[in-house]
Amino acid sequence: MIHIEYILIISAVMMFAGIYGFLTRRSTLAILLSIELMLNSADINFAVFNRMLFPEGHEGYLFSLFTIAIAAAESAVAIAIMINLYRMFTSIGVEKLKNMKW
Amino acid sequence: MNSQNIMFVILAVFIVLSSLATVLTKSIVRAATYLLFVLLGTAGLYFLMGYTFLGAVQVMVYAGGIIVLYVFSILLTSGRQEQLSRNTVGKVLASAALSVVGLGVFLLMLFKQNLFEQVAVLGAPSEPVGETTNSIASIGRVLLASGEQGYLLPFEAVSLLLLACIVAGLLIARKH
């Protein structure tokens, strides 16, 4: 018997691991990996609320699908920005990023 | 203890350990690999819930697409080996304390409030496993319906977003 709480605990651990990584990492790519962790935990929550609370509905399911698509788009643009940054500074650490301000 | 519970415990331990390893490891390639494990475990969780299409999308888009993109860009941008997390002890401790306290508050709320007492549990004898209303046919019908329950507008909005994303990626990453 898998209660809804157990899956929520998994996604909470994933979310707070992502927050820890977001606060401590110095490389922008590693920060992006942490953001993916947080997005993924939100996806799990959407799917599990749909499955357990409203089994007849489609809302959480489709929210998860759209979130996956948006995460793909977001990481593609972010990686393009990082490749551009690497060309300008030969580094993608967060220390250099104050030079991005115009 | 049936096979579904055993699978769930395996997936839970796998996901939790991999997501902790993603943020604690020193090498960024290893972090991406652990993130791949987390995403595959999440897909397993979707399969366990009976959401097979969502699990397949997760494997294809996340594990097959995004992680490959990440590894590609990690290899492209790791010119000199840089320290992944070079922080003062105070900052690491503050971040860890923030995460642990947040998790603790969440778990306390979850178990004190008994929000989900009358919610059905997955794998209960009364409920057929894997038989949900979210079959591929009904997903397709809902996704392309324009009525009150339909999701045609967000579907088209996502297609526009992906087009804009292609143009932006080309525009930003090209050589000047």
Boltz contact constraints between the chains, C-beta under 6 A:
constraints:
  - contact:
      token1: [A, 1]
      token2: [B, 121]
      max_distance: 6.0
  - contact:
      token1: [A, 1]
      token2: [B, 123]
      max_distance: 6.0
  - contact:
      token1: [A, 2]
      token2: [B, 8]
      max_distance: 6.0
  - contact:
      token1: [A, 2]
      token2: [B, 122]
      max_distance: 6.0
  - contact:
      token1: [A, 2]
      token2: [B, 123]
      max_distance: 6.0
  - contact:
      token1: [A, 3]
      token2: [B, 121]
      max_distance: 6.0
  - contact:
      token1: [A, 4]
      token2: [B, 116]
      max_distance: 6.0
  - contact:
      token1: [A, 4]
      token2: [B, 119]
      max_distance: 6.0
  - contact:
      token1: [A, 5]
      token2: [B, 110]
      max_distance: 6.0
  - contact:
      token1: [A, 10]
      token2: [B, 12]
      max_distance: 6.0
  - contact:
      token1: [A, 10]
      token2: [B, 15]
      max_distance: 6.0
  - contact:
      token1: [A, 12]
      token2: [B, 103]
      max_distance: 6.0
  - contact:
      token1: [A, 12]
      token2: [B, 106]
      max_distance: 6.0
  - contact:
      token1: [A, 13]
      token2: [B, 16]
      max_distance: 6.0
  - contact:
      token1: [A, 14]
      token2: [B, 19]
      max_distance: 6.0
  - contact:
      token1: [A, 16]
      token2: [B, 99]
      max_distance: 6.0
  - contact:
      token1: [A, 16]
      token2: [B, 102]
      max_distance: 6.0
  - contact:
      token1: [A, 16]
      token2: [B, 103]
      max_distance: 6.0
  - contact:
      token1: [A, 17]
      token2: [B, 19]
      max_distance: 6.0
  - contact:
      token1: [A, 17]
      token2: [B, 20]
      max_distance: 6.0
  - contact:
      token1: [A, 17]
      token2: [B, 23]
      max_distance: 6.0
  - contact:
      token1: [A, 19]
      token2: [B, 99]
      max_distance: 6.0
  - contact:
      token1: [A, 20]
      token2: [B, 23]
      max_distance: 6.0
  - contact:
      token1: [A, 20]
      token2: [B, 95]
      max_distance: 6.0
  - contact:
      token1: [A, 20]
      token2: [B, 99]
      max_distance: 6.0
  - contact:
      token1: [A, 21]
      token2: [B, 23]
      max_distance: 6.0
  - contact:
      token1: [A, 23]
      token2: [B, 95]
      max_distance: 6.0
  - contact:
      token1: [A, 24]
      token2: [B, 85]
      max_distance: 6.0
  - contact:
      token1: [A, 24]
      token2: [B, 87]
      max_distance: 6.0
  - contact:
      token1: [A, 24]
      token2: [B, 92]
      max_distance: 6.0
  - contact:
      token1: [A, 24]
      token2: [B, 95]
      max_distance: 6.0
  - contact:
      token1: [A, 25]
      token2: [B, 85]
      max_distance: 6.0
  - contact:
      token1: [A, 26]
      token2: [B, 85]
      max_distance: 6.0
  - contact:
      token1: [A, 26]
      token2: [B, 86]
      max_distance: 6.0
  - contact:
      token1: [A, 27]
      token2: [B, 84]
      max_distance: 6.0
  - contact:
      token1: [A, 29]
      token2: [B, 74]
      max_distance: 6.0
  - contact:
      token1: [A, 30]
      token2: [B, 28]
      max_distance: 6.0
  - contact:
      token1: [A, 30]
      token2: [B, 31]
      max_distance: 6.0
  - contact:
      token1: [A, 30]
      token2: [B, 84]
      max_distance: 6.0
  - contact:
      token1: [A, 33]
      token2: [B, 31]
      max_distance: 6.0
  - contact:
      token1: [A, 33]
      token2: [B, 35]
      max_distance: 6.0
  - contact:
      token1: [A, 37]
      token2: [B, 19]
      max_distance: 6.0
  - contact:
      token1: [A, 40]
      token2: [B, 42]
      max_distance: 6.0
  - contact:
      token1: [A, 47]
      token2: [B, 51]
      max_distance: 6.0
  - contact:
      token1: [A, 51]
      token2: [B, 49]
      max_distance: 6.0
  - contact:
      token1: [A, 52]
      token2: [B, 119]
      max_distance: 6.0
  - contact:
      token1: [A, 56]
      token2: [B, 133]
      max_distance: 6.0
  - contact:
      token1: [A, 58]
      token2: [B, 142]
      max_distance: 6.0
  - contact:
      token1: [A, 61]
      token2: [B, 134]
      max_distance: 6.0
  - contact:
      token1: [A, 62]
      token2: [B, 151]
      max_distance: 6.0
  - contact:
      token1: [A, 64]
      token2: [B, 54]
      max_distance: 6.0
  - contact:
      token1: [A, 66]
      token2: [B, 154]
      max_distance: 6.0
  - contact:
      token1: [A, 66]
      token2: [B, 158]
      max_distance: 6.0
  - contact:
      token1: [A, 68]
      token2: [B, 57]
      max_distance: 6.0
  - contact:
      token1: [A, 68]
      token2: [B, 61]
      max_distance: 6.0
  - contact:
      token1: [A, 69]
      token2: [B, 158]
      max_distance: 6.0
  - contact:
      token1: [A, 72]
      token2: [B, 61]
      max_distance: 6.0
  - contact:
      token1: [A, 72]
      token2: [B, 66]
      max_distance: 6.0
  - contact:
      token1: [A, 73]
      token2: [B, 161]
      max_distance: 6.0
  - contact:
      token1: [A, 73]
      token2: [B, 162]
      max_distance: 6.0
  - contact:
      token1: [A, 73]
      token2: [B, 165]
      max_distance: 6.0
  - contact:
      token1: [A, 75]
      token2: [B, 66]
      max_distance: 6.0
  - contact:
      token1: [A, 76]
      token2: [B, 165]
      max_distance: 6.0
  - contact:
      token1: [A, 76]
      token2: [B, 169]
      max_distance: 6.0
  - contact:
      token1: [A, 77]
      token2: [B, 165]
      max_distance: 6.0
  - contact:
      token1: [A, 77]
      token2: [B, 168]
      max_distance: 6.0
  - contact:
      token1: [A, 77]
      token2: [B, 169]
      max_distance: 6.0
  - contact:
      token1: [A, 79]
      token2: [B, 69]
      max_distance: 6.0
  - contact:
      token1: [A, 79]
      token2: [B, 73]
      max_distance: 6.0
  - contact:
      token1: [A, 80]
      token2: [B, 169]
      max_distance: 6.0
  - contact:
      token1: [A, 80]
      token2: [B, 172]
      max_distance: 6.0
  - contact:
      token1: [A, 80]
      token2: [B, 173]
      max_distance: 6.0
  - contact:
      token1: [A, 81]
      token2: [B, 172]
      max_distance: 6.0
  - contact:
      token1: [A, 83]
      token2: [B, 173]
      max_distance: 6.0
  - contact:
      token1: [A, 84]
      token2: [B, 172]
      max_distance: 6.0
  - contact:
      token1: [A, 84]
      token2: [B, 173]
      max_distance: 6.0
  - contact:
      token1: [A, 86]
      token2: [B, 77]
      max_distance: 6.0
  - contact:
      token1: [A, 90]
      token2: [B, 79]
      max_distance: 6.0
  - contact:
      token1: [A, 92]
      token2: [B, 77]
      max_distance: 6.0
  - contact:
      token1: [A, 93]
      token2: [B, 82]
      max_distance: 6.0
